[in-house]
Amino acid sequence: SDIQARLRQAAAGAREGVWIRAYGYDETRLAERRHPNCRDLDAAVPHLPVRLLHRSGHAVVLNTCAMLLAGIAIDTEEPPGGCIDRIHDSGEPSGLLLEMNDVVDRVVPPLPYADLAGAVEDVSRRFIASGVTAVVDATHTNGAREWETCAAHAGHLPDAPRGRLRRGSVKIKLSEVGGGLAPDEATLRRAVLAMHRAGRGVAIHAVEERAVGAAIDAIEAAAGDAGTPECGHRIEHAGLLPPGAAERLARLGVCVVTQPAFVHEQGDRYLEQVPREKHTRLYPWGDLLRADVCVAASSDAPVSSIGVPAALRAAMDRGVNLFLWTARAKGLRSPLKEALAGRRDEVAVVGYATIGWFGWSVRRAAESLLRTLGTDHLDVLLLGWLGVGAAWSRGTERELLALRESGKVRAIGCSIHYRKRAGRLAESSPLDLLMIRYNAAHPGAERDIFPHVRDGRPTLLAYTATSWRKLLKGPKGWDGPVMTAGDCYRYQLSSPHVDLALTGPKTRAELEENLAALDLDLAA
């Protein structure tokens, strides 16, 4: 087979005792439609230990030499949460181990960084070329040694900004094996509660319906014991949701990090293995988004391809229909352009551009965005940071009108701090929307902007309600009550001239605090 041929090639000329490491098989795509076993591997490499890892990372196949080194024999007991597949007639291990990577890793020596450096640089360039600009190593066995290695060599990555390496959430691997969960529910709850109390977020690997439910239960129990989660808990994958899970996730502020490419790449396997009545709860992006759950997309590479276009197309298949394009998203240019090909009418694209001090042509900026994204129109062109020094002329207005009349841009807006200029634009400009700074620390719009708004045009979008949270602290020496976020948003929304209030919470708790404004009497 192809696997055996590749193993023979890898073993050719290898030193005695060297482990042959292989990764990425998928039994559903093999002609035999089964997992390889030790006999298959022995036929290719009988004299060196071989470890063949499944594409999911949850199964590993060893040859006889490797099983001897790992201590896997007929009388070996299965560790908690692990499973040793056995030959039916004899009870001998077949070489297939489920959820037992930890056992194997104890006898497989780690590769020195010198052997990995070239591969790390190569894959980094592949990430950049594919539009991937952030990488999370969510291996649940990571520890101090891995952190020190990454910190020591982070500067070797091509085009990597300095000082951007940081610790993430605490990874907990939760899997359903042999009819039970590993770890069990009680152990999981203790671990989540301990991290919650320590102010650390957890990232729980949970794919199966029972595992996802147990993960939500554990986070919910921690929230009940120690208050509303503030530390950014996540569930990785959340492949099959239990009934009612989306609403619970939204209430708890749990972020779901899922993989849209899985359905695209493994849909046939899901159709075969997942009961039909559960298909609507399998990676249900649309349900999660409609329930106001924070959803993030990842590739889970190398389990699935690192190509961003496929992931974006899969995300669109699941109901994602708005993309904001800024200069910071340059790495996504080609992937987004590919994903939009033939499907432009399904999504809204907001383009962000600046005029700048020297009056760069708005028309050229918009047309550059159109060429960049390979589209014939922008749903919104948002001019950012139109400050005191940013150029604005009758020529700018003519270009905006021409863009809108031509259909290349369907709506025009700008973000502006300078109130007097905003007032002039509100009174005599083609803008459909003004995004203004308006809060108790920066009033003045009542004098400089609102009187110039006629018949609800332009639409006014207020932001910085809390003045970047400064208003929530109270003035120095003040012993009285301080404003809440709800008070700050009430201040904005109580104005009949403000159509929209922009909120930017970092956590679900902050969102709930901000939304308290909706429970206040705006006319009081």
FENNORSUL-V631437 format. One record per pair of residues at least 12 apart in sequence whose ideal C-beta (glycine too) atoms are under 8 Angstrom apart, sorted by the first residue. I is the first residue (numbers start at 0). J is the second residue. D is the distance in Angstrom with one decimal. If there is no record, write none. Layout:
i=I j=J d=D
i=I j=J d=D
This chain:
i=0 j=29 d=7.5
i=0 j=30 d=7.5
i=0 j=31 d=7.9
i=0 j=39 d=7.5
i=2 j=21 d=7.4
i=2 j=24 d=6.2
i=2 j=29 d=7.9
i=2 j=35 d=6.2
i=2 j=39 d=7.4
i=2 j=43 d=7.6
i=2 j=51 d=7.2
i=3 j=39 d=6.7
i=3 j=40 d=7.8
i=3 j=42 d=6.3
i=3 j=43 d=3.8
i=4 j=43 d=7.6
i=5 j=21 d=6.8
i=6 j=19 d=6.2
i=6 j=21 d=6.3
i=6 j=40 d=6.7
i=6 j=43 d=4.2
i=6 j=44 d=5.1
i=6 j=49 d=6.2
i=6 j=51 d=7.7
i=7 j=43 d=5.1
i=7 j=44 d=6.7
i=9 j=21 d=6.9
i=9 j=44 d=8.0
i=10 j=43 d=7.6
i=10 j=44 d=4.6
i=10 j=46 d=7.9
i=10 j=47 d=5.5
i=10 j=49 d=7.9
i=13 j=47 d=6.1
i=15 j=47 d=7.7
i=16 j=47 d=7.4
i=16 j=48 d=7.9
i=17 j=47 d=6.2
i=18 j=47 d=7.3
i=18 j=48 d=5.0
i=18 j=49 d=7.5
i=18 j=50 d=6.2
i=18 j=65 d=7.4
i=18 j=107 d=5.4
i=18 j=108 d=7.1
i=19 j=44 d=5.8
i=19 j=47 d=5.5
i=19 j=48 d=7.0
i=19 j=49 d=4.6
i=19 j=50 d=7.2
i=20 j=50 d=5.5
i=20 j=52 d=7.7
i=20 j=107 d=7.4
i=21 j=49 d=7.1
i=21 j=50 d=7.1
i=21 j=51 d=4.6
i=21 j=52 d=6.9
i=22 j=51 d=7.6
i=22 j=52 d=4.4
i=22 j=54 d=7.4
i=22 j=301 d=7.2
i=23 j=52 d=7.4
i=23 j=54 d=5.0
i=23 j=301 d=6.9
i=24 j=51 d=6.2
i=24 j=52 d=7.9
i=24 j=53 d=6.1
i=24 j=54 d=6.5
i=24 j=60 d=7.8
i=25 j=53 d=7.3
i=25 j=54 d=4.9
i=26 j=53 d=7.8
i=27 j=267 d=7.8
i=27 j=268 d=5.1
i=27 j=271 d=7.9
i=34 j=53 d=7.8
i=34 j=58 d=6.9
i=34 j=60 d=6.4
i=34 j=84 d=7.5
i=34 j=95 d=5.0
i=35 j=51 d=6.3
i=35 j=60 d=5.1
i=35 j=94 d=7.6
i=35 j=95 d=7.8
i=36 j=60 d=6.7
i=36 j=93 d=4.5
i=36 j=94 d=4.7
i=36 j=95 d=6.3
i=37 j=60 d=7.2
i=37 j=61 d=6.3
i=37 j=62 d=5.2
i=37 j=63 d=5.3
i=37 j=66 d=6.4
i=37 j=92 d=7.3
i=37 j=93 d=6.4
i=37 j=94 d=3.0
i=38 j=94 d=7.6
i=39 j=60 d=7.9
i=40 j=60 d=6.4
i=40 j=61 d=7.3
i=40 j=62 d=3.6
i=40 j=94 d=6.6
i=41 j=62 d=5.1
i=41 j=63 d=5.4
i=41 j=64 d=8.0
i=44 j=62 d=6.3
i=45 j=62 d=7.2
i=45 j=63 d=7.4
i=45 j=64 d=7.2
i=46 j=64 d=7.0
i=47 j=64 d=6.4
i=48 j=61 d=7.4
i=48 j=62 d=6.8
i=48 j=64 d=4.6
i=48 j=65 d=3.8
i=48 j=68 d=5.5
i=48 j=107 d=7.9
i=49 j=61 d=6.7
i=49 j=62 d=4.2
i=49 j=64 d=7.2
i=49 j=65 d=5.6
i=50 j=65 d=5.9
i=50 j=103 d=6.2
i=50 j=107 d=6.1
i=52 j=100 d=7.8
i=54 j=301 d=7.5
i=54 j=302 d=5.7
i=55 j=302 d=6.0
i=56 j=100 d=7.2
i=56 j=302 d=6.8
i=57 j=97 d=6.6
i=57 j=98 d=5.9
i=57 j=174 d=6.7
i=58 j=95 d=6.4
i=58 j=96 d=6.9
i=58 j=97 d=5.3
i=58 j=98 d=7.9
i=59 j=95 d=7.7
i=59 j=96 d=5.2
i=59 j=99 d=6.8
i=59 j=100 d=6.0
i=59 j=103 d=5.7
i=60 j=94 d=5.1
i=60 j=95 d=5.3
i=60 j=96 d=7.6
i=61 j=94 d=5.0
i=61 j=96 d=6.9
i=61 j=103 d=7.0
i=62 j=94 d=6.6
i=63 j=94 d=7.6
i=65 j=103 d=7.7
i=66 j=92 d=6.1
i=66 j=94 d=6.4
i=68 j=106 d=4.9
i=69 j=102 d=6.2
i=69 j=103 d=5.5
i=69 j=105 d=7.7
i=69 j=106 d=5.1
i=70 j=106 d=7.9
i=71 j=83 d=6.6
i=71 j=92 d=5.2
i=71 j=96 d=7.2
i=71 j=102 d=7.7
i=72 j=92 d=6.9
i=73 j=89 d=7.7
i=73 j=90 d=5.7
i=73 j=91 d=5.3
i=73 j=92 d=6.9
i=75 j=92 d=7.1
i=77 j=99 d=8.0
i=77 j=177 d=7.9
i=78 j=99 d=6.5
i=78 j=101 d=7.7
i=78 j=102 d=6.3
i=79 j=181 d=5.9
i=79 j=182 d=7.8
i=80 j=98 d=5.4
i=80 j=174 d=6.7
i=80 j=176 d=5.5
i=80 j=179 d=7.6
i=80 j=180 d=7.8
i=80 j=181 d=2.3
i=80 j=182 d=7.0
i=81 j=96 d=6.9
i=81 j=97 d=6.6
i=81 j=98 d=5.0
i=81 j=99 d=4.1
i=81 j=102 d=6.9
i=81 j=176 d=6.8
i=81 j=181 d=7.6
i=82 j=96 d=7.2
i=82 j=97 d=4.0
i=82 j=98 d=6.5
i=82 j=99 d=7.3
i=82 j=176 d=5.5
i=82 j=177 d=5.4
i=83 j=96 d=6.0
i=83 j=97 d=8.0
i=83 j=99 d=7.3
i=84 j=96 d=7.1
i=84 j=97 d=7.0
i=97 j=176 d=6.0
i=98 j=174 d=5.5
i=98 j=176 d=5.0
i=98 j=181 d=6.5
i=100 j=140 d=8.0
i=101 j=140 d=6.9
i=104 j=140 d=7.1
i=112 j=148 d=6.2
i=112 j=152 d=6.2
i=116 j=152 d=7.5
i=116 j=155 d=6.7
i=119 j=152 d=7.7
i=119 j=155 d=7.3
i=119 j=156 d=7.0
i=120 j=155 d=7.0
i=120 j=156 d=7.2
i=120 j=157 d=6.1
i=123 j=156 d=4.9
i=123 j=157 d=5.4
i=123 j=158 d=7.9
i=123 j=159 d=7.4
i=124 j=157 d=5.7
i=125 j=305 d=6.4
i=126 j=305 d=6.2
i=127 j=157 d=7.1
i=127 j=158 d=6.2
i=127 j=330 d=6.7
i=129 j=305 d=5.2
i=129 j=306 d=5.4
i=129 j=307 d=5.3
i=129 j=334 d=6.8
i=130 j=307 d=4.1
i=130 j=330 d=4.6
i=130 j=331 d=4.6
i=130 j=332 d=7.4
i=130 j=333 d=6.4
i=130 j=334 d=4.1
i=130 j=335 d=7.8
i=131 j=298 d=7.2
i=131 j=305 d=6.1
i=131 j=307 d=6.4
i=131 j=330 d=7.2
i=132 j=330 d=4.6
i=135 j=167 d=6.0
i=135 j=297 d=7.4
i=136 j=149 d=7.5
i=137 j=167 d=7.5
i=137 j=170 d=5.4
i=137 j=202 d=6.2
i=137 j=204 d=7.7
i=137 j=235 d=6.5
i=138 j=170 d=7.1
i=139 j=170 d=4.3
i=139 j=171 d=6.8
i=139 j=172 d=4.1
i=139 j=204 d=6.8
i=141 j=170 d=7.0
i=146 j=166 d=7.0
i=149 j=164 d=6.1
i=150 j=164 d=6.1
i=167 j=200 d=7.9
i=167 j=202 d=7.1
i=168 j=199 d=7.1
i=168 j=200 d=4.1
i=168 j=201 d=5.8
i=168 j=202 d=3.9
i=168 j=231 d=6.7
i=168 j=232 d=7.6
i=168 j=233 d=5.9
i=169 j=194 d=5.1
i=169 j=199 d=5.3
i=169 j=200 d=7.1
i=169 j=201 d=5.1
i=169 j=202 d=6.9
i=170 j=201 d=7.8
i=170 j=202 d=5.1
i=170 j=204 d=6.9
i=170 j=235 d=7.9
i=171 j=187 d=6.9
i=171 j=190 d=5.9
i=171 j=191 d=7.2
i=171 j=201 d=5.6
i=171 j=202 d=7.2
i=171 j=203 d=4.8
i=171 j=204 d=6.8
i=172 j=204 d=4.6
i=173 j=187 d=6.3
i=173 j=203 d=5.5
i=173 j=204 d=5.7
i=173 j=205 d=4.9
i=173 j=210 d=4.9
i=173 j=213 d=6.6
i=173 j=214 d=6.0
i=174 j=204 d=7.2
i=174 j=206 d=7.5
i=174 j=207 d=7.5
i=174 j=210 d=6.5
i=175 j=207 d=4.4
i=175 j=209 d=5.5
i=175 j=210 d=5.3
i=180 j=209 d=6.6
i=180 j=210 d=6.2
i=180 j=213 d=5.8
i=184 j=213 d=5.3
i=184 j=216 d=7.0
i=184 j=217 d=7.4
i=187 j=203 d=7.8
i=187 j=213 d=6.1
i=187 j=214 d=7.4
i=187 j=217 d=4.8
i=188 j=216 d=7.4
i=188 j=217 d=4.6
i=188 j=220 d=5.3
i=188 j=221 d=7.5
i=190 j=217 d=7.8
i=191 j=203 d=7.5
i=191 j=217 d=4.2
i=191 j=218 d=6.0
i=191 j=220 d=7.5
i=191 j=221 d=5.0
i=191 j=232 d=7.7
i=192 j=217 d=7.8
i=192 j=220 d=6.8
i=192 j=221 d=4.6
i=192 j=224 d=6.1
i=192 j=225 d=7.0
i=194 j=230 d=7.7
i=195 j=218 d=7.9
i=195 j=221 d=4.0
i=195 j=222 d=7.5
i=195 j=224 d=7.8
i=195 j=225 d=5.3
i=195 j=228 d=6.8
i=195 j=230 d=6.6
i=195 j=232 d=7.6
i=196 j=221 d=7.9
i=196 j=225 d=5.4
i=198 j=229 d=7.6
i=198 j=230 d=5.4
i=199 j=230 d=5.9
i=200 j=230 d=4.3
i=200 j=231 d=3.9
i=200 j=232 d=5.3
i=200 j=233 d=6.7
i=201 j=218 d=7.5
i=201 j=232 d=5.3
i=201 j=233 d=7.2
i=202 j=232 d=7.8
i=202 j=233 d=4.4
i=202 j=234 d=7.7
i=202 j=235 d=5.5
i=202 j=256 d=7.4
i=203 j=217 d=7.4
i=203 j=218 d=7.8
i=203 j=232 d=7.7
i=203 j=233 d=7.2
i=203 j=234 d=5.3
i=203 j=235 d=6.6
i=204 j=235 d=4.7
i=204 j=236 d=6.6
i=205 j=234 d=5.4
i=205 j=235 d=7.0
i=205 j=236 d=6.4
i=205 j=237 d=6.3
i=205 j=238 d=8.0
i=206 j=236 d=4.7
i=206 j=237 d=7.7
i=206 j=238 d=4.2
i=206 j=239 d=7.1
i=207 j=238 d=7.0
i=207 j=239 d=6.1
i=208 j=239 d=4.3
i=208 j=240 d=7.2
i=208 j=241 d=5.4
i=208 j=277 d=7.4
i=208 j=280 d=7.6
i=209 j=241 d=8.0
i=211 j=234 d=6.6
i=211 j=237 d=5.3
i=211 j=238 d=7.4
i=211 j=239 d=6.6
i=211 j=240 d=5.9
i=211 j=241 d=6.2
i=211 j=244 d=6.4
i=212 j=241 d=4.3
i=212 j=244 d=7.0
i=214 j=234 d=5.3
i=215 j=234 d=7.5
i=215 j=241 d=7.7
i=215 j=244 d=6.1
i=215 j=247 d=5.4
i=215 j=248 d=6.6
i=215 j=251 d=7.3
i=215 j=253 d=7.2
i=218 j=232 d=5.2
i=218 j=251 d=5.7
i=218 j=253 d=5.9
i=219 j=247 d=6.9
i=219 j=251 d=6.1
i=222 j=251 d=6.0
i=227 j=252 d=7.3
i=227 j=507 d=7.4
i=227 j=508 d=4.7
i=227 j=511 d=7.6
i=228 j=251 d=6.2
i=228 j=252 d=5.6
i=228 j=253 d=7.4
i=228 j=506 d=7.5
i=228 j=507 d=7.0
i=228 j=508 d=7.2
i=229 j=506 d=5.6
i=229 j=508 d=5.5
i=231 j=254 d=6.8
i=231 j=506 d=6.7
i=232 j=251 d=7.4
i=232 j=252 d=7.6
i=232 j=253 d=5.2
i=232 j=254 d=7.3
i=233 j=253 d=6.8
i=233 j=254 d=4.7
i=233 j=255 d=7.3
i=233 j=256 d=5.5
i=234 j=248 d=7.5
i=234 j=253 d=6.0
i=234 j=254 d=7.6
i=234 j=255 d=5.4
i=234 j=256 d=7.3
i=235 j=256 d=5.2
i=236 j=256 d=7.5
i=236 j=257 d=6.1
i=236 j=258 d=6.8
i=236 j=299 d=7.6
i=237 j=255 d=4.7
i=237 j=257 d=5.8
i=237 j=282 d=7.8
i=238 j=257 d=7.8
i=238 j=261 d=7.5
i=238 j=281 d=6.6
i=238 j=282 d=6.0
i=239 j=273 d=7.0
i=239 j=277 d=6.2
i=239 j=280 d=5.9
i=239 j=281 d=5.6
i=240 j=280 d=4.7
i=240 j=283 d=6.0
i=240 j=286 d=7.5
i=241 j=280 d=7.6
i=242 j=280 d=7.3
i=245 j=283 d=7.3
i=245 j=286 d=5.0
i=245 j=287 d=5.3
i=245 j=289 d=7.7
i=245 j=290 d=3.8
i=245 j=292 d=5.9
i=246 j=290 d=5.6
i=248 j=287 d=7.1
i=248 j=290 d=7.2
i=248 j=292 d=4.7
i=249 j=290 d=4.7
i=249 j=291 d=4.8
i=249 j=292 d=4.8
i=249 j=507 d=7.8
i=251 j=507 d=7.0
i=252 j=293 d=7.3
i=252 j=506 d=6.0
i=252 j=507 d=2.1
i=252 j=508 d=6.4
i=252 j=510 d=7.5
i=253 j=292 d=7.3
i=253 j=293 d=7.6
i=253 j=507 d=7.9
i=254 j=292 d=7.6
i=254 j=293 d=4.1
i=254 j=294 d=7.3
i=254 j=295 d=6.1
i=255 j=287 d=5.9
i=255 j=292 d=5.9
i=255 j=293 d=7.1
i=255 j=294 d=5.3
i=255 j=295 d=7.3
i=256 j=295 d=4.7
i=256 j=296 d=7.8
i=256 j=297 d=5.4
i=257 j=282 d=6.0
i=257 j=284 d=7.0
i=257 j=287 d=8.0
i=257 j=294 d=6.5
i=257 j=295 d=7.5
i=257 j=296 d=6.7
i=257 j=297 d=7.4
i=258 j=282 d=7.6
i=258 j=296 d=7.1
i=258 j=297 d=5.8
i=258 j=298 d=6.6
i=258 j=299 d=4.6
i=258 j=302 d=7.7
i=258 j=303 d=6.0
i=258 j=310 d=7.6
i=259 j=282 d=7.4
i=259 j=284 d=6.7
i=259 j=296 d=5.5
i=259 j=310 d=5.2
i=259 j=311 d=7.9
i=259 j=313 d=3.5
i=259 j=314 d=4.3
i=259 j=316 d=7.4
i=259 j=317 d=5.9
i=260 j=298 d=6.3
i=260 j=299 d=7.9
i=260 j=303 d=4.5
i=260 j=304 d=6.4
i=260 j=306 d=8.0
i=260 j=309 d=5.2
i=260 j=310 d=4.7
i=260 j=313 d=5.1
i=261 j=282 d=6.3
i=261 j=299 d=7.4
i=261 j=303 d=6.1
i=261 j=313 d=7.9
i=262 j=281 d=7.4
i=262 j=282 d=5.4
i=262 j=313 d=6.0
i=262 j=316 d=7.4
i=262 j=317 d=7.4
i=263 j=309 d=5.9
i=263 j=312 d=7.0
i=263 j=313 d=4.2
i=263 j=316 d=7.3
i=264 j=303 d=5.5
i=264 j=304 d=7.0
i=264 j=309 d=7.5
i=265 j=303 d=7.9
i=269 j=281 d=6.1
i=282 j=317 d=7.1
i=283 j=317 d=7.8
i=284 j=314 d=6.9
i=284 j=317 d=3.3
i=284 j=318 d=5.7
i=284 j=319 d=6.8
i=285 j=317 d=5.8
i=285 j=318 d=3.7
i=288 j=318 d=6.3
i=288 j=319 d=7.3
i=293 j=507 d=7.5
i=296 j=310 d=5.9
i=296 j=314 d=5.7
i=298 j=310 d=6.0
i=306 j=334 d=7.4
i=307 j=331 d=6.5
i=307 j=334 d=3.5
i=307 j=335 d=7.9
i=307 j=338 d=7.9
i=308 j=333 d=7.6
i=308 j=334 d=4.5
i=308 j=335 d=8.0
i=308 j=337 d=3.9
i=308 j=338 d=5.1
i=310 j=334 d=7.9
i=311 j=334 d=5.8
i=311 j=335 d=6.3
i=311 j=337 d=7.8
i=311 j=338 d=3.5
i=312 j=337 d=7.9
i=312 j=338 d=4.9
i=312 j=342 d=7.7
i=315 j=338 d=6.5
i=315 j=342 d=6.3
i=315 j=345 d=6.2
i=315 j=346 d=6.6
i=319 j=346 d=7.7
i=320 j=345 d=6.2
i=320 j=346 d=4.8
i=320 j=347 d=6.4
i=321 j=346 d=6.4
i=321 j=347 d=4.7
i=321 j=348 d=7.8
i=321 j=349 d=7.1
i=322 j=335 d=6.4
i=322 j=346 d=6.1
i=322 j=347 d=7.5
i=322 j=348 d=5.4
i=322 j=349 d=7.3
i=323 j=349 d=4.7
i=323 j=351 d=6.8
i=324 j=348 d=6.4
i=324 j=349 d=6.8
i=324 j=350 d=5.2
i=324 j=351 d=6.6
i=324 j=368 d=6.6
i=324 j=371 d=7.8
i=324 j=372 d=6.4
i=325 j=351 d=4.4
i=326 j=351 d=7.4
i=332 j=371 d=5.6
i=332 j=372 d=7.3
i=335 j=372 d=6.2
i=336 j=371 d=7.4
i=336 j=372 d=5.5
i=336 j=373 d=4.3
i=339 j=372 d=6.5
i=339 j=373 d=6.5
i=339 j=374 d=6.1
i=340 j=373 d=6.8
i=343 j=374 d=5.5
i=343 j=375 d=7.5
i=347 j=378 d=4.3
i=347 j=379 d=7.5
i=348 j=372 d=6.5
i=348 j=374 d=6.3
i=348 j=377 d=5.6
i=348 j=378 d=5.5
i=348 j=379 d=8.0
i=349 j=377 d=7.2
i=349 j=378 d=6.4
i=349 j=379 d=4.5
i=349 j=381 d=6.1
i=350 j=365 d=6.8
i=350 j=368 d=4.3
i=350 j=372 d=7.9
i=350 j=377 d=4.4
i=350 j=379 d=7.1
i=350 j=380 d=5.3
i=350 j=381 d=7.0
i=351 j=381 d=5.1
i=351 j=383 d=5.4
i=352 j=364 d=4.3
i=352 j=365 d=6.8
i=352 j=368 d=6.7
i=352 j=380 d=6.5
i=352 j=381 d=7.3
i=352 j=382 d=6.0
i=352 j=383 d=6.9
i=353 j=382 d=6.7
i=353 j=383 d=5.1
i=353 j=384 d=5.7
i=353 j=389 d=7.4
i=354 j=382 d=5.9
i=354 j=385 d=6.4
i=354 j=389 d=4.9
i=354 j=390 d=5.7
i=354 j=391 d=6.8
i=354 j=395 d=6.8
i=355 j=389 d=6.2
i=355 j=390 d=7.0
i=356 j=388 d=5.0
i=356 j=389 d=6.4
i=356 j=390 d=6.5
i=357 j=390 d=6.3
i=358 j=390 d=3.1
i=358 j=391 d=7.8
i=358 j=392 d=6.6
i=358 j=394 d=8.0
i=358 j=395 d=7.1
i=359 j=390 d=8.0
i=360 j=398 d=6.6
i=361 j=380 d=7.8
i=361 j=382 d=7.2
i=361 j=395 d=5.6
i=361 j=398 d=4.6
i=361 j=399 d=5.9
i=361 j=402 d=7.2
i=362 j=398 d=4.2
i=362 j=401 d=6.8
i=362 j=402 d=6.2
i=365 j=377 d=6.5
i=365 j=380 d=5.5
i=365 j=402 d=5.5
i=365 j=407 d=6.2
i=365 j=408 d=5.8
i=366 j=407 d=7.2
i=368 j=380 d=7.7
i=369 j=407 d=6.4
i=375 j=406 d=7.8
i=375 j=407 d=7.1
i=376 j=406 d=5.7
i=376 j=407 d=5.4
i=376 j=408 d=6.7
i=376 j=409 d=6.3
i=377 j=407 d=7.0
i=377 j=408 d=5.0
i=377 j=409 d=7.1
i=378 j=409 d=5.3
i=378 j=410 d=6.8
i=379 j=408 d=7.6
i=379 j=409 d=7.1
i=379 j=410 d=4.8
i=379 j=411 d=7.7
i=379 j=412 d=6.3
i=379 j=432 d=7.9
i=380 j=399 d=7.9
i=380 j=402 d=6.9
i=380 j=408 d=4.5
i=380 j=410 d=7.4
i=380 j=411 d=5.6
i=380 j=412 d=7.4
i=381 j=412 d=5.0
i=381 j=413 d=6.8
i=381 j=414 d=6.8
i=381 j=432 d=7.9
i=381 j=434 d=7.6
i=382 j=411 d=7.6
i=382 j=412 d=7.0
i=382 j=413 d=3.8
i=382 j=414 d=7.1
i=383 j=413 d=7.3
i=383 j=414 d=5.0
i=384 j=414 d=6.1
i=384 j=415 d=7.9
i=384 j=416 d=7.9
i=385 j=413 d=4.7
i=385 j=414 d=6.6
i=385 j=415 d=4.4
i=385 j=417 d=7.6
i=385 j=420 d=7.3
i=385 j=424 d=8.0
i=386 j=415 d=7.2
i=386 j=416 d=6.1
i=386 j=417 d=5.9
i=387 j=417 d=5.0
i=387 j=420 d=7.1
i=391 j=420 d=7.6
i=391 j=424 d=7.7
i=396 j=428 d=6.2
i=396 j=429 d=5.7
i=399 j=411 d=5.2
i=399 j=429 d=5.1
i=399 j=430 d=7.6
i=400 j=429 d=5.1
i=403 j=429 d=7.0
i=410 j=431 d=4.6
i=410 j=432 d=6.8
i=411 j=429 d=6.3
i=411 j=430 d=5.3
i=411 j=431 d=5.3
i=411 j=432 d=7.3
i=412 j=430 d=6.2
i=412 j=431 d=6.0
i=412 j=432 d=3.3
i=412 j=433 d=7.0
i=412 j=434 d=6.3
i=412 j=457 d=7.7
i=412 j=458 d=7.9
i=412 j=460 d=7.6
i=413 j=430 d=6.0
i=413 j=432 d=7.6
i=413 j=433 d=6.6
i=413 j=434 d=6.7
i=414 j=434 d=4.1
i=414 j=462 d=7.9
i=415 j=433 d=6.6
i=415 j=434 d=7.0
i=415 j=435 d=6.3
i=416 j=435 d=7.9
i=416 j=436 d=5.2
i=418 j=435 d=7.3
i=418 j=443 d=5.2
i=418 j=444 d=6.0
i=418 j=447 d=3.8
i=418 j=448 d=5.7
i=419 j=447 d=5.2
i=421 j=433 d=5.8
i=421 j=435 d=5.6
i=421 j=444 d=7.8
i=421 j=447 d=6.9
i=421 j=448 d=5.0
i=422 j=447 d=4.6
i=422 j=448 d=4.7
i=422 j=450 d=7.4
i=422 j=451 d=4.5
i=423 j=451 d=7.3
i=424 j=457 d=7.8
i=425 j=448 d=5.8
i=425 j=451 d=4.2
i=425 j=452 d=5.2
i=425 j=457 d=5.9
i=425 j=459 d=7.9
i=426 j=451 d=3.9
i=426 j=453 d=7.6
i=428 j=457 d=7.7
i=430 j=457 d=4.8
i=431 j=456 d=7.4
i=431 j=457 d=5.6
i=431 j=458 d=6.4
i=432 j=457 d=5.4
i=432 j=458 d=4.6
i=432 j=459 d=7.8
i=432 j=460 d=6.0
i=433 j=448 d=7.5
i=433 j=457 d=5.0
i=433 j=458 d=7.3
i=433 j=459 d=5.5
i=433 j=460 d=6.9
i=434 j=460 d=4.5
i=434 j=461 d=8.0
i=434 j=462 d=6.2
i=434 j=501 d=7.4
i=435 j=448 d=6.3
i=435 j=459 d=6.3
i=435 j=460 d=7.2
i=435 j=461 d=6.0
i=435 j=462 d=7.5
i=436 j=461 d=7.7
i=436 j=462 d=6.4
i=436 j=463 d=4.8
i=437 j=461 d=4.2
i=437 j=462 d=7.7
i=437 j=463 d=7.5
i=437 j=464 d=7.7
i=437 j=491 d=5.8
i=437 j=494 d=7.6
i=437 j=497 d=6.8
i=438 j=461 d=7.9
i=438 j=463 d=5.6
i=438 j=464 d=5.2
i=438 j=465 d=6.8
i=438 j=466 d=5.0
i=438 j=470 d=6.5
i=438 j=487 d=6.2
i=438 j=490 d=6.5
i=438 j=491 d=6.9
i=439 j=466 d=7.6
i=439 j=470 d=5.9
i=439 j=482 d=7.0
i=439 j=487 d=6.8
i=439 j=490 d=5.3
i=440 j=466 d=4.3
i=440 j=469 d=6.6
i=440 j=470 d=5.8
i=441 j=463 d=7.4
i=441 j=466 d=6.8
i=444 j=494 d=7.8
i=444 j=496 d=7.7
i=445 j=494 d=7.6
i=448 j=496 d=7.7
i=449 j=494 d=7.1
i=449 j=496 d=4.3
i=452 j=496 d=5.6
i=455 j=498 d=7.4
i=458 j=498 d=4.8
i=458 j=499 d=7.0
i=459 j=496 d=5.8
i=459 j=497 d=5.3
i=459 j=498 d=5.3
i=459 j=499 d=7.3
i=460 j=498 d=6.8
i=460 j=499 d=4.4
i=460 j=500 d=7.7
i=460 j=501 d=5.9
i=461 j=491 d=4.5
i=461 j=494 d=7.9
i=461 j=497 d=4.8
i=461 j=499 d=7.0
i=461 j=500 d=5.2
i=461 j=501 d=6.8
i=462 j=500 d=7.5
i=462 j=501 d=4.0
i=462 j=503 d=7.8
i=464 j=484 d=7.4
i=464 j=487 d=4.2
i=464 j=488 d=4.9
i=464 j=490 d=7.0
i=464 j=491 d=5.1
i=464 j=500 d=6.2
i=464 j=502 d=7.1
i=464 j=513 d=7.7
i=465 j=482 d=8.0
i=465 j=484 d=5.8
i=465 j=487 d=4.6
i=466 j=487 d=7.9
i=470 j=482 d=5.1
i=470 j=487 d=5.6
i=471 j=483 d=7.1
i=471 j=484 d=6.5
i=471 j=487 d=7.5
i=483 j=512 d=6.7
i=483 j=515 d=6.6
i=484 j=509 d=7.1
i=484 j=512 d=4.4
i=484 j=513 d=4.7
i=484 j=515 d=6.9
i=484 j=516 d=7.6
i=485 j=512 d=6.5
i=485 j=513 d=6.9
i=485 j=514 d=7.6
i=485 j=515 d=3.1
i=485 j=516 d=4.5
i=485 j=518 d=7.3
i=485 j=519 d=6.0
i=486 j=516 d=7.6
i=486 j=519 d=7.6
i=487 j=516 d=7.6
i=488 j=500 d=5.5
i=488 j=502 d=6.9
i=488 j=513 d=5.7
i=488 j=515 d=7.9
i=488 j=516 d=3.5
i=489 j=516 d=4.5
i=489 j=519 d=4.6
i=489 j=521 d=6.2
i=492 j=516 d=6.1
i=492 j=521 d=5.6
i=493 j=521 d=4.5
i=493 j=522 d=7.3
i=500 j=516 d=7.7
i=502 j=514 d=8.0
